[in-house]
Amino acid sequence: MNQTTELELNVTTEQGLRALAEEGHTVEVLCKADPERKGPSWYGLWIMRTVGNDGQEKILVTARTRVTQNAIRVREFKTATGVISFLVGIGFAQASIPMKIGETTSHRLVSD
């Protein structure tokens, strides 16, 4: 049986993204749908990826058990609060969120 690894698919889980960010990879937030304000909150669709110094990209995916290759799903964030919480959880002191479809913002961990 031929199993496809995350490396071959250019994807990573939250744990892998955290490790890559600590190694100096850039974490990018990509806006996939224009956000809308509903009350005090912003709702939209964002995904994340890492970009290494060599330009290799890895998309953040859900960490659920994968029975088949088709079960891999891109992790989607539907609120600005979700994006902020995730980035702060990784260790970023600031969070920048793109607010127009197709835009991207970049984040890098700062070494002390």
Phi and psi in degrees as a GROMACS rama.xvg file:
@    title "Ramachandran Plot"
@    xaxis  label "Phi"
@    yaxis  label "Psi"
@TYPE xy
-95.4915  111.937  ASN-2
-97.7813  135.747  GLN-3
-91.5947  129.603  THR-4
-90.4168  164.136  THR-5
-59.6773  -37.0635  GLU-6
-58.5376  -43.1723  LEU-7
-68.0177  -27.3287  GLU-8
-93.8281  -5.17251  LEU-9
56.4511  45.9313  ASN-10
-127.629  163.206  VAL-11
-148.817  153.813  THR-12
-90.3858  176.765  THR-13
-57.1765  -43.7665  GLU-14
-61.3943  -42.7983  GLN-15
-66.9962  -39.126  GLY-16
-63.3412  -42.4417  LEU-17
-59.7273  -45.8865  ARG-18
-63.9766  -43.0898  ALA-19
-64.3863  -40.6503  LEU-20
-61.7772  -40.9516  ALA-21
-66.4495  -26.5003  GLU-22
-82.735  -2.59822  GLU-23
106.09  2.58568  GLY-24
-69.7834  148.324  HIS-25
-80.1717  140.146  THR-26
-106.377  122.214  VAL-27
-108.508  139.867  GLU-28
-105.628  124.683  VAL-29
-111.867  130.401  LEU-30
-87.6853  121.71  CYS-31
-104.526  -10.6929  LYS-32
-155.439  136.763  ALA-33
-56.3849  126.959  ASP-34
-70.6965  152.058  PRO-35
-124.314  141.807  GLU-36
-88.4889  128.022  ARG-37
-128.497  103.12  LYS-38
66.7342  -133.593  GLY-39
-85.5158  -1.58691  PRO-40
-112.264  155.401  SER-41
-109.285  129.189  TRP-42
-117.811  135.682  TYR-43
-164.397  -147.254  GLY-44
-146.582  117.221  LEU-45
-127.887  148.877  TRP-46
-128.893  168.727  ILE-47
-130.575  154.76  MET-48
-149.038  160.531  ARG-49
-107.147  152.091  THR-50
-132.028  122.047  VAL-51
-82.8713  170.532  GLY-52
-60.8106  -24.1979  ASN-53
-85.4571  0.41281  ASP-54
88.1423  -4.11706  GLY-55
-70.1065  131.776  GLN-56
-105.343  146.282  GLU-57
-134.621  124.141  LYS-58
-84.8554  138.673  ILE-59
-73.7877  128.505  LEU-60
-122.628  165.733  VAL-61
-68.4908  154.829  THR-62
-97.7887  11.8853  ALA-63
-64.5905  156.172  ARG-64
-59.7446  132.274  THR-65
-107.881  113.6  ARG-66
-81.2009  -38.3532  VAL-67
-133.219  163.87  THR-68
-57.2522  -35.1737  GLN-69
-69.9831  -12.5532  ASN-70
-81.1625  -8.95591  ALA-71
-71.6079  127.726  ILE-72
-126.01  138.227  ARG-73
-65.6316  135.038  VAL-74
-76.984  123.492  ARG-75
-110.944  141.263  GLU-76
-112.51  128.169  PHE-77
-106.578  -4.06622  LYS-78
-133.713  150.756  THR-79
-62.2086  -35.9621  ALA-80
-61.3314  -39.272  THR-81
-62.9695  -41.5213  GLY-82
-63.2241  -48.1974  VAL-83
-60.4446  -47.9997  ILE-84
-59.6463  -41.7058  SER-85
-64.2414  -48.0675  PHE-86
-63.2003  -42.665  LEU-87
-63.991  -38.3432  VAL-88
-63.4938  -28.8921  GLY-89
-74.4027  -27.4715  ILE-90
124.97  5.87846  GLY-91
-77.8108  139.94  PHE-92
-85.5333  -16.4073  ALA-93
-136.615  155.533  GLN-94
-133.732  125.303  ALA-95
-115.225  128.288  SER-96
-120.19  125.167  ILE-97
-69.5315  138.711  PRO-98
-114.084  13.1663  MET-99
-135.153  140.888  LYS-100
-54.1764  134.342  ILE-101
90.9109  -14.7717  GLY-102
-81.6032  156.366  GLU-103
-135.158  143.428  THR-104
-121.697  151.057  THR-105
-117.084  147.27  SER-106
-136.432  139.128  HIS-107
-133.896  136.623  ARG-108
-70.7221  138.234  LEU-109
-97.5909  128.136  VAL-110
-81.6225  138.202  SER-111
